[in-house]
Amino acid sequence: MAWLGGLEFAIARCNDQNFTSLEVNYAITWGRSHVSFQDQGRQIQLSMDKSSGSGFGSKLNYSSGFFDLMMKLPNKDSAGIVTAFYLSSHTSDHTELDFEFLGNREGKPITLQTNVFINSHGEREQRLFLWFDPTANFHHYQILWNSYQTVFYVDDVPVRVFQNLSFAGVEYLTQPMRIEASIWNGEDWATDGGEEKINWDYAPFLAQFQGFDVEGCDSDGGLDCSSGELWWNVERYRELSSDEKEAYEKVKRSYLYYDYCKDVARFPHHLPPECKLMQ
């Protein structure tokens, strides 16, 4: 899918982010024996087999920002495998923003599932197929989070928008969150509702990551994370541009195949309140 007009993110994004090594902003959080450091830590490979998956997370918590990670997904029969990039609060009233890539049988498309948890309230899944093979090359997966909107991007193309509708009583994201990435066993639900299980003959399953620079507001850094002095909070990023809106509508028309806001069987009495208000 071509992106016409580009994004100012390309200017704001640090040009040498691919030269930042993992340990500058991140640490391994689990499955250390299943993590491989490549190119002096500028590329990380997470592995999963029967014994364990693996993951890493940011050293700091953030309260706003533009979070960009480059990923290349497992290229074998990956049914049941979940590779994830997300922000998480790690609190009892859990808040989370998810990119989850749901593996599939070889030759079948991988699903990108996004989800939004606020104060332990989730069930906001959307699912789409990508317009490229995410196992063939690295691609940018990005989350813009400010006090006006949260936008999920793939290679600078918006694929989901969650607006701040707190004025109408809809919950919005206010908790500090950590950046995380992982690969893990999701065979109970990830592929065809759990019907397709992991084929361990293809293990280990490998996911690769690059781009470990972080453009975010440290929650404990003494800054006002909603300040207009931070580039992702300026007026330009308080709503989608006209070009972005056009690209977003194309994604919804051509690639989105499940939207919780249209699932009346799941919500027979009333849809979540944001569904009527989202643009």
N, C-alpha and C positions, 0 to 999 in steps of 0.2 A: 504493500500500500504506500503510495507516494505521499509525502507531506509537502504541500505547497505553501510557500511563504515562510516556513521555518519558525523557530521560536527564539525569543530573546534569551531563553535558557542557555542556548549555545554560546552566547556571549558571557553570561554570568557564570557559567560552569567553569571551574578551574581547568585550564587547558592541559595541565599535566597531571590530572587526577589518576591516570593509569600508572603513574610512576610512584604513587604513594603505597608504601608497604602496609600490610595488614596491621602490624603491631602498633602503628602510630595511633590509630583510633579504635581498634578492635582487639578482642582476645578470644581464644578458643573457649567455648562454654561447655561442650561435652563431646565425647567420642574422639578424644585427642589422637588416639592411635589410628583413627580413620581420616586424619587430616594431613594433606601433603602441601608443603610450601614450595612454590615454584617461582622462578625468576626473582630470587632474593625477596620473596614474600609479596611481590607485586601481583601474583596470581595464586589463588588458593583452590585446592581440589578437595571437595568433601566426598567421602565414600560411604556406602552403605552395603552391608552384607547381613547374613543371618544373625550375627552377634551384636551389631550396633549400627546406628546411623551416626551423624555428627552435625556440629553446628558452631557458629561463632556469633558474638554480639558486641555491640559498641561498649566502650568503657564509660561513656557518659549517658545521661538521660537528656532528652531534648523536649522543648515545648513548642517549637515551630521550626520550619525549615523546608529545604528541598533535598530529598534523599534519593540518591541515584546510585544504583549498583548494576554492574554488567554481569550477565549470567549466560552460561551455556549449559543446557540441560542434558541429562543422561541420554545417550543415543542408541541404547539397546531397547529390546522389549522391556518397557518400563511400567507395565500395568501394576497398579497398587503402590507405586512409589510417589511420594509427595516431595517436591522441592519447593522451598518457601523463602520469601523475602518479606519481612514484616516489621512493624513497629509494635511494641508491647509494653504495657505499664507495669506488669508484675505486681499488681495490687489485688486486694480481696474484691474490690469492685472494678473488675478487669476492663481495660480499654485496649483495643488492638486494631491495626490496619493491616490487611493481609493481601499479598500476592501469593497464591498457591497454585503450583503447576501440577496437574493431575496426570500422571503417566498413563500410557495406553499400550495396547499390543502393537508390535512393530508394523508400520505402514498405516496406522490409524492416528488421527490428530490428537495432540496433547491439548487438554483444556486448561485455560487460565481462569481460575476462580478468584474473585476478589470478595472481601468481606469486611464489614465494619462492626466492631464491638464497642459499645459505650456503656460504662458502668455495668458490665456483665450482661448486657442485652445485645445479642447478636442476631442471627437469622436474617441477615441482610446480604445474602449471597447473590452474586451475578456471575454468569459463566459465558465465556466466549472462546471461539477458535481464533488463533492468530493468523495473519496473512503471510506468514513465513514459517520455515521450519526452525523452531527454537533450539534444536539439537545440533544444527549445522554450524552456527557461528555465535559469537557473543552479541547480545543486544542489551540496550539500556532499559531498565525497569525503574520507574521513578514515582515518588510520592511528593506532591506539593501539599504542605499543611500550614495553613495560617488561620487566623480567627474569622475568616470570611468563607473559606471553602477548603475542601480536601479533594485533590485531583490525582487520580492514578494515570500515569502515562506509560506508553510503550514506545521507545525511540521517539520521544517528544510528541507522540500522538495521544490525545486524551481518550481513555477507554472507560473512565468512570468519574463522576462528579458527585460529591456529597457536600451539599451546601450547609452553612450555619443557619439553621432555621429556629434557633433558640427563642427568637421573638415570638414564635408561634407555639412554643412549648415542646419542641422537638429537641432531644438531647444532642449535644455536640461534644467534640473532643476537647477536654481541658486538662487531662492528666499528663504529666511528663511520661515520655516513652523512650525505650531503648531500641536501637536498630538491631535486627537479628536476621540470620539466614541459617537454613538447615536442610537436611535431607533425611526422610524418615519413612517408616512403614505405615501406610494408610490403606492397606488392602481391605480393611473392613468396610470402607465406604468410597474410596477415591475413584475407582473405575467401574462404571456400570453399576453403581450402587453397592459395590462390594462383591458383585458376581465374578469379576475377573481378579484372580489372585496373583501374587508375585511369582514369577518363574525364576527360582533361585539359580537355575542353570546359567543365567546371564549375570549373576553377581561377580564382582562388585559393581554396583551402580555408581557412576561418577558424575558429579556436577562441579563446574568450574566457575570461579568468580574473579572479577577484576574491578578496579575503580574504587579504592577505599578512602578517598577524600570525603569529608563530610561538610556540608553546608547547612548547619543547624544552630539553633540557639540553645546553649547549655542551660538546663533548668536551674543549675546551682551556680551559674556564673555571675549573678548579680545584675543581669540585664532584663529589661522589659521585653519579653519575647514577642510581643505584639507591636513593637516599635516600628514606625515607618522608616527608620534608619536601616532596617534589615531589608535587603532587596526583595525578598519573597513576600514582604508585607505591603509593598507599595501598591498604589491604585491599579496598576496594570495587572496584578495577580489576584485581584479581588473577585474577578469573574473571568470566564473564558473570553478570548478575543473572538472576533467574527470568523477568522480563519479556523481557530480551534473549534468553534461551535460547528462549523461545517464538517470538519474532520470527525468530530465526535458523533454527529448524526449519521455519518457514513458507517462508523464502527457499529452503532446500534442497529442500523438497517442490515448490514452485510455479515456481521460476525457474532453479535450477541445472540445466544440461543436460550438463555434462562435469566429471568429477572424476577426477584422475589416480589417486586411491586406489581407483578401481573399474575401472581400465583394465587388465584382466588380459592383453589382447592385447599391450599395450605393455610390460608387466612380466610375462612368462610364467613366470619362475622364482620370483620373490617380489616382492611389493609393497614400496615404501619402508617402512622400519621404523616411521615415525610413523603410518602408516595404521591399524595395529591398535590404537594407543594413544590416538589423538585421540578426544575425547568427541563 
